[in-house]
Amino acid sequence: MNKKHTPLPPPLPTFVLRSFSSGVTCIKYDLTDSLRLYAGEQQGSVYLYNLRSRQPILSFSNAHTSTILGLSQLVENNKLITFSKDGFVKIWNEYGQCQWDYQTNHCSFSNCDIISPNLIVVPIGGDENSTIVALDYQCSNPIIKKFIPISTNINNGMVMKLRVYDNRWLFAAYESGSINVFDIITTKQLDTYQITSDHEPITAMDVICNTCLCGTTKSDLISLDFLSLKLQPTSTFRHIEMPNAGTSFIRCRPDDGKLIAVAGWDSRVRLFRRETGKQLAMLDLHRQQVNSIDFDFHTRQMACASEDRTISIWDVYNNKHEIKS
């Protein structure tokens, strides 16, 4: 007698944080404490949540005058970095006091990142808004590196996303649908890849395990795999099909790179196995677009921040042997 296979029910969140006054646009687990989560809002406020009590324990009210685009952390001195659509990058101490700020005069959708131990990587305003700089907040003239794309007949447009990989390379995704790779030490552009054939913008990007993953306005993810730690001309594109068009965010699980979390414009989050592209689960909780995803490095817990003014916390595929081919 044949038994019909009963599909597993969709995963449920561990809990949901709901006390936000506007859409949550950026989140980051504290690198030193798995029970602490930073959250940035559309209206410019930033909060630090205790995930045990599920309450904010520190408020950076009116940290910025516009949407929070990036949250990073300087671990050595426990400082938080915020980057906003108002153009300011700011550094905050553990008491929520602003200790340094810098106006980049850049307005786009890009995040910020860190070159260890203390350099802040952000896009900066200019004629085409395609230049990225490394800032040292301890210097009187903080711009100590500039990453300028090689001039071509194609206008890169604005920087959409950026990612520091292995403290050696800087990946920059542009409005034109291209990705430039820079050497962090020399600041020279090493290579460029046209990810989208019709020059549609790249809307999401992450880099892990010699793989650059990109999302666009179309219904697929584009994976650029490198053969080794050196960039190779034989690098190839792979495509992971999505049921609906539009990707708002991509995050790979940082400790092993096996799990990809992808937020779509349809408000759902889909989990994929990175090596095969196989979909493992779909999280259908949020009623509006998910803007940001983060994993805790130690517990593998996942947080999703949404335009619906909530953050969902998930414990799925946390165990080392749960992800199978």
N, C-alpha and C positions, 0 to 999 in steps of 0.2 A: 504494500500500500504506500503510495507516494504521499509524502508530507509536504504541504506548501510552505515555502519559506516566508516567515513573517518578518517584515522589515523592522529594524530597530526604531524605537521612537526617537525623535530629535532630542539632542542634549538639552538640558536645562541649566541655567546659570546657578552658581553657588549662592549669589545674592546680587542685588542691584542697588546702586547709590542713586538717589533721586533729588537731592536738595540743591539743584542748580537753578540759577535765574535766567540762563540763556544756554544755547547749544554748547556742548563740550567739544572743543576742537583739537585738543592735544592732551595726551597723558604720558606719564613716565613713572615706572617703578623706581623707588629709591634704591640705588646700587648697593647701599650698605645695610638696608633693612627691608626685608620682604613684606613687612606689614605696613609699609608706608607707600602711598601713591600720590604723585603730583598730578593736578588737573588744571588745565587752562580753558577759559570760556571764550565765547564769541565776543562778549562785551569787554574783555580785557582783564578780568580778574583771574587770579591763580590761587589754588588751595592745596594744602597738604592734608591728606586723609589718613587716619589710622584705620586699617582694614579689619582690626579686631573689634573695635567699638563701632566701626562704620560711620564715623563722625569726623568732620574737619578739625584738625588740631592746630592749624596755622592758616591764616588768611592773608594773602597779598592783595588786598582790596584795591581796585583801580591801579593795578600794576602797570597796565598799558591802557591806551585810549581806543584800541581796536583789537581785532581778533588775535588770539595767541596762535602762532604758527609753529613754534618750536620750543621744546624743553630739553635741556641737557644738564649734565652734572659734572662738576669738578670734584672728583672723589677725594683727592688728597687733603683739601681743606673744607670739604662738605659745603660747597657753594652751588646754588642753583642758577642756571642760565635760562633766561626767557628771551624769545624773539617774537616780535609782533608785526602785524601788518601796518602799524604806525611807523615802522622803520627803525625802531629802537631795539638794540640788544642790551640786556641788563643782567647784572650779577647781584645775587641776594645771599645774605648770610643765613645761618640756621635760625635766626630770630625773625626773619621776614623783613629785614632792613636792606634797602638798595645801597650797594657799595660802589657801583660803577655803572655807567651807561654810555652808549655810543650810538649816534644817529647815522644809519647806513644810507638814508635817502633812497631806499629800495622798497618798492611796493609790489609784491607778487604773492605767490602761494608757497614759496619755498620755506623749508625748515632751516635749522642750523645744525652743526655737528661739532665734534671735538677732535683735535689732534692732540693726543696725550703728550704731556700731562696738563697743559694749561692754555692751549691755543684754541680760539673760537673761530669756526669757519662759517661765514655768512656771505650771501650775495650783497653787492653794493651798487648803489645807483650810478648811472652813467648814461651815455648816449643811447645804448641799446640794452642796458640792464643785464648784460651777460657776463660781467666780471665778478669773480669770487675772491674774497680776501681772507687771510688768517690774521686774527687780532690777538695781541698780547696785552691784556688789561693792565699789566704791571709796567708798561712802557708809556712814556709821555706821548710818543707818536705810535699808536697801537697797531697800525697796519705794517706788518713785517713781511708778509708774502702776498703776491697777487697772482691769481690764476686767470690768465687771459686767453680766450680761444684763438686759435690760428684763423686769420682772416680768410674767408671763402666767399663765393658768390651767393651763398645762402645765409640769410639773416637768422641767427640762432634764436633771437627773441629773448624773452625773459627766462631766468633760471626758475625751473619748476620744482625740482627736487635735487638734493645733494646728499652724498654719503661718503664718509671716510672709511676706507677698507684697509685693515691690517696696518694702520698707521703709515702706509706707504703710498697708497693711491687715493685720489679724490675722483669720484664719479659725479658728474654733473649732468642732469637731464634738463632739456630746454623745450621751450614753447614750439620749436620747429620739429619736434619728434626725434631729435638727435641726442646722443650721449657722448660727451667728451671725457676722456680719462687723463688725469694729470699726475705727474710724479710730485709727491708732496715735498721732497727734499729740494729738487731743482725748480719746481713750479712749471716745468715744460709739459706741453700737451703731448701725450704718448700716442693717442689714437682717437678716432672718432667713429661712431657707428650710427647710421641712419636706421632707427628702430621702426619708424612708421613709414610706409611707402607713400602716403599722401600728405606727409608733413603735419599730421594731427599731433597735438601736444601730448607729452608724457604726463600722466596725472598721478602716478604712484611709482615708487622705486624702492628696492632694497638690494643689498649686496651681501652675500654670505657664501662660504665654501666654494670660492672661485666661480660663482654664478651671480649674474646681475638679472634681477627680475623686474619687469616693467609692466605697468598697466596703462591703458589709454582710454579713449572714448569709445573704442570698439569692444567687441565681445570676446576678446581673448587676452591671455597673458603671454608676454614674450619673454623667453628665457635665453640669455646669452651666456653660454658655458665656455669657460677658459680651460685649456688643456693643462696648464701649469700656472705657477705663480707669475710667469712672464706672459705678457699679452702675446697672443699668436694670431697671425693672419688667417689661420684655419678655424678660428672660433666660429661657432654656428648658432643660429637661432632655433629655438624650439618653441612651439605654441601649445598653450594649455587652453582649451576651449571653455568659455563661460556661457551660461544659458542666456544672460542678458548683457546688454552693452553698458560700458562705463565702469571704471574702477576708481575708487576714492582713496584707498590705502592698501599697502602691502607690508606685512612684517613677517620675517622668518624667525623661527625660534632660535635664539642666539647661542645656546649651549651646544647644540649638535647640528643645527641647520636642516633637520629632517622634516619639519612641519612648516607649511606656509599658511598664513592667515590672510585672506583677501576680502576686503570690504568693497561691495559693489554699490552702484547708484540705486539699486533696488532695495537698499537698507539691510540686506542679508550679509552675513559673514560666512565664507566657505573655507574649509580646511582641506589642504592638499598635501599629499606626500611629495616632497620636492624632487626626489630622484625619478619618479615615474609619472608625476602629474595626476595621479589618481585622486579623485575627490573622496575624502573620508567622512565628512559631515557638513551639514549646513545649519547655521545658527540663525533662527528666524524669530528673534525677540524684539528688535528695535523697529519702531514705526517710521523712523526717518533715517537719513543717511548716516552711516558710521564714518566718523572723520579720522579716528586714530585708534591704533591697536598697539599694545605692548605686552611683552612676556617678562615675567620675573626670571632672572637668570638662574636662581637657585631652586625655586620650587616649580618652575615651568607654568605657574598660574598665568592666565591670560586675562587682560582687561580690554574692553571695547568701549569707546566713547562716541556718543551719538548726538546728532542735531536735535534729538527729542528730549534733551536735557537730562540724560541718564548715563551712567557708566555700569556696564554689566561685568561681573567677575565670573570666570569660568575655570573649572578644574576638569579639563578634558584632555585625553592623551598625555597625562602627566607622567605615567610610568614608562620606564625605559623600554619595555618590551611591547608596548601597546600598538605601535605603528608597524604594520606589516605590509609587504608588497601587495 
